[in-house]
Amino acid sequence: MSKIINILTNANYESKKTATNLHKVLTKYGYEPFNGFKKNAELSICIGGDGSFIKAIHKNDFPEMPFVGINTGHLGFYQEIKPEEVEKFVKDYKDGNYQVDDIKLIRSDIYTKNKTYKFYSVNEVVLKAAHSKTIHMNVFIDRNHVEKFSGDGVLVSTPSGSTAYNFSSGGAIVYPSLHVLQMTPISPMNSAAYRSLGSSVIVPGAHTISLVVEKRYKDSNLLLVDGSEYFFNNLHRVNIRLSNKTIKKLVFSNNSYWDNLKDKFL
């Protein structure tokens, strides 16, 4: 087995300092650290915050090797290791004192008049109107019409992503191992003219959520895929489901999820 370990870091001073120390410690324990990404590495270590972790996953096309994060950012839900714990982490890794968790991804199929696009998300996908306008769309779950939504947009998150934009939008926290999607309305309108669901809906992962925009938004829409923005001409429908595709993340404590939840939000 290769002993190459990728080190992926943002430009933050603390991250670069941590990367230098990590390089020394990995070398000390017999590994070959690489500052960047090699496909034949056995592990990728991402230094930064959750944003850096997700960018690294997308940039390297959702690789099969496991990832682990060292947190030099603010929140750090995906970044389990603290900078001062680097040597302990490397020793635990060498001794096999960890488990590998699969993080489920969202698959979004975007249908326009002439073309189909496919995206994967770690946290969420959001459909909104361009220029921060109100959007009107019909929402279907497995071809069953659920509602005509009016508001700022509709967000669909993975269980792992439920603590991110979804949580800020009033959605529920969902345990990462559950095979579900969460559909959360963003500023839904409720009046004599418009009626939209005001709370999240938990959907089995095998079901497909379809968002069909009204014709006036076919050229005036905004799709957010883990924060990256996309605009489409002649947009008709966005189909969203939980993918069989996963990424792998190292976990060094059985209690890390609950500790993270308490540390970050309480």
C-alpha positions in Angstrom: 0.0 0.0 0.0 1.2 3.5 -0.8 2.5 5.6 2.1 1.8 8.9 0.3 -0.4 11.3 2.2 -1.9 14.4 0.6 -1.8 17.7 2.5 -4.4 20.2 1.3 -4.4 23.6 2.9 -5.9 27.0 2.5 -3.9 30.2 2.5 -4.5 31.0 6.1 -1.3 31.6 8.2 -2.4 29.2 10.9 -3.2 26.5 8.2 0.2 26.9 6.6 2.0 26.7 10.0 0.0 23.6 10.8 0.8 22.1 7.4 4.5 22.6 8.0 4.3 20.8 11.4 2.2 18.0 9.9 4.8 17.5 7.1 7.5 17.0 9.7 5.3 14.6 11.9 4.3 12.5 8.9 7.9 12.1 7.8 8.9 11.1 11.3 6.3 8.3 11.3 7.5 7.0 7.9 5.0 8.5 5.6 5.6 10.5 2.4 3.7 13.8 2.7 2.7 15.5 -0.6 1.7 19.2 -0.6 -1.2 18.9 -3.1 -3.3 16.0 -4.4 -2.0 12.7 -5.8 -4.6 10.0 -6.8 -2.4 7.2 -5.5 -2.2 8.6 -2.0 -3.7 6.5 0.8 -5.2 9.5 2.6 -5.9 13.2 2.1 -5.6 15.6 5.0 -7.5 18.9 4.6 -6.4 21.9 6.8 -8.8 24.8 7.2 -12.5 25.0 8.0 -15.5 23.2 6.6 -15.4 25.4 3.5 -11.9 24.2 2.7 -12.9 20.6 3.3 -15.8 20.8 0.8 -13.8 22.7 -1.8 -11.1 20.1 -1.7 -13.7 17.3 -2.2 -15.2 19.1 -5.2 -11.9 20.2 -6.7 -10.6 16.6 -6.7 -13.8 15.1 -8.1 -15.0 13.2 -5.0 -12.0 10.8 -4.7 -12.3 7.3 -3.3 -9.5 7.7 -0.7 -10.5 8.8 2.8 -10.3 12.4 3.9 -9.7 13.8 7.4 -9.7 17.4 8.5 -7.6 19.6 10.8 -9.6 22.5 11.9 -8.0 26.0 11.7 -11.4 27.6 10.7 -14.4 28.8 12.7 -16.9 25.9 12.7 -15.2 22.7 11.7 -17.9 20.1 11.6 -16.0 18.0 9.1 -12.6 19.0 10.7 -12.3 16.8 13.7 -8.6 17.3 14.6 -7.2 20.3 16.4 -3.7 21.7 15.3 -2.2 20.8 18.7 -3.3 17.2 18.2 -1.4 16.5 15.0 1.1 14.0 16.5 -1.5 12.1 18.4 -3.6 12.0 15.2 -0.7 10.6 13.1 0.1 8.0 15.7 -3.5 6.9 16.0 -3.7 6.7 12.2 -0.6 4.6 12.0 -1.9 2.3 14.8 -5.3 1.9 13.1 -7.2 3.6 15.9 -10.0 5.0 13.7 -13.1 4.1 11.7 -14.1 5.2 8.2 -17.5 6.8 7.8 -19.3 7.1 4.5 -20.8 10.6 3.8 -23.7 10.3 1.4 -23.9 12.8 -1.5 -26.8 14.5 -3.2 -27.2 14.0 -6.9 -29.0 16.8 -8.8 -30.1 16.4 -12.4 -30.9 19.7 -14.1 -33.1 19.6 -17.2 -33.1 22.5 -19.6 -34.7 22.7 -23.0 -31.6 21.4 -24.9 -29.3 19.9 -22.3 -29.1 17.9 -19.0 -26.5 18.6 -16.3 -25.5 16.6 -13.3 -24.0 17.8 -10.0 -23.1 16.2 -6.7 -23.3 17.9 -3.3 -21.8 17.2 0.1 -24.0 19.5 2.0 -26.9 20.9 0.0 -28.4 22.1 -3.2 -30.6 25.3 -3.3 -32.9 26.6 -6.1 -33.6 30.3 -6.0 -34.5 33.1 -8.3 -31.8 35.3 -9.7 -31.2 38.8 -8.2 -32.7 37.8 -4.8 -36.3 37.9 -6.2 -39.2 35.7 -5.0 -39.4 32.4 -6.9 -42.5 30.4 -7.6 -42.2 26.6 -8.3 -44.1 23.4 -8.1 -42.6 20.8 -5.8 -43.1 17.0 -6.5 -41.9 14.0 -4.5 -41.8 10.9 -6.6 -44.1 12.6 -9.1 -46.7 13.4 -6.4 -47.4 17.1 -6.3 -46.8 18.4 -2.8 -47.1 22.2 -3.1 -46.7 25.3 -5.2 -43.9 27.0 -3.4 -43.5 30.8 -3.2 -40.6 32.4 -1.3 -36.8 32.9 -1.5 -36.1 29.3 -2.5 -36.0 25.6 -1.6 -33.0 23.9 0.0 -32.4 20.2 0.0 -29.7 18.9 2.3 -27.9 15.6 3.1 -27.9 14.5 6.8 -24.2 15.6 7.0 -25.2 19.0 5.6 -28.1 19.4 7.9 -26.0 21.5 10.3 -24.9 24.0 7.7 -27.2 26.3 5.5 -30.1 24.0 6.3 -29.8 24.6 10.1 -29.4 28.4 9.6 -32.7 28.3 7.5 -34.6 26.7 10.4 -34.2 23.1 9.3 -33.7 20.1 11.6 -30.4 18.4 12.5 -30.3 14.9 11.1 -27.9 12.2 12.2 -25.4 11.5 9.4 -26.0 7.8 9.0 -29.7 8.1 8.2 -30.5 7.5 4.5 -32.8 10.6 4.0 -33.0 14.0 2.4 -34.3 17.1 4.1 -36.2 19.7 2.1 -36.3 23.1 3.8 -38.2 26.2 2.6 -36.3 29.5 2.6 -38.5 32.4 3.7 -41.8 30.8 2.4 -44.7 33.1 1.7 -48.0 32.4 3.5 -50.9 34.8 2.8 -54.3 34.9 1.2 -52.6 34.7 -2.2 -49.8 32.2 -1.5 -49.6 29.1 0.6 -46.3 27.3 1.2 -45.1 24.7 3.7 -43.4 26.5 6.6 -41.3 23.7 7.9 -38.9 21.1 6.6 -39.9 17.7 5.2 -37.8 14.6 5.7 -37.8 12.4 2.6 -36.5 8.8 2.2 -33.2 8.9 0.3 -34.6 6.7 -2.5 -37.3 9.2 -3.4 -36.8 12.0 -5.9 -37.6 15.6 -5.2 -38.5 17.5 -8.3 -38.5 21.3 -8.4 -40.3 22.7 -11.5 -40.0 26.5 -11.9 -42.7 28.7 -13.5 -41.9 29.8 -17.0 -40.9 33.3 -16.0 -37.9 31.8 -14.1 -36.6 29.6 -16.9 -33.9 32.2 -17.7 -33.8 33.9 -14.3 -32.7 31.3 -11.7 -29.8 30.5 -9.4 -28.7 27.0 -8.3 -26.4 26.8 -5.4 -24.4 23.5 -5.2 -22.5 23.5 -1.9 -22.3 27.3 -2.2 -21.1 27.5 -5.9 -23.5 29.4 -8.1 -24.9 28.2 -11.5 -27.4 29.9 -13.9 -29.3 28.1 -16.6 -31.1 29.2 -19.7 -34.5 27.5 -20.4 -34.5 25.7 -17.1 -37.4 23.3 -16.7 -36.8 21.0 -13.8 -34.3 20.0 -11.1 -34.5 16.4 -9.9 -32.7 15.7 -6.5 -32.1 12.4 -4.8 -29.6 10.8 -2.4 -26.8 9.3 -4.5 -25.1 5.9 -4.1 -21.9 7.9 -4.5 -20.1 8.6 -1.2 -17.0 10.1 0.2 -15.0 8.6 3.0 -14.0 10.4 6.2 -11.8 9.2 9.0 -13.3 9.4 12.5 -11.2 9.0 15.6 -13.8 9.1 18.3 -17.3 7.5 18.6 -18.5 10.6 20.4 -17.1 13.1 17.9 -20.5 14.0 16.3 -22.2 14.7 19.7 -19.1 16.5 21.0 -19.1 18.6 17.8 -22.8 19.4 18.1 -22.4 20.5 21.7 -19.2 22.5 21.0 -20.5 24.3 17.9 -24.1 25.1 18.9 -24.4 25.1 22.7 
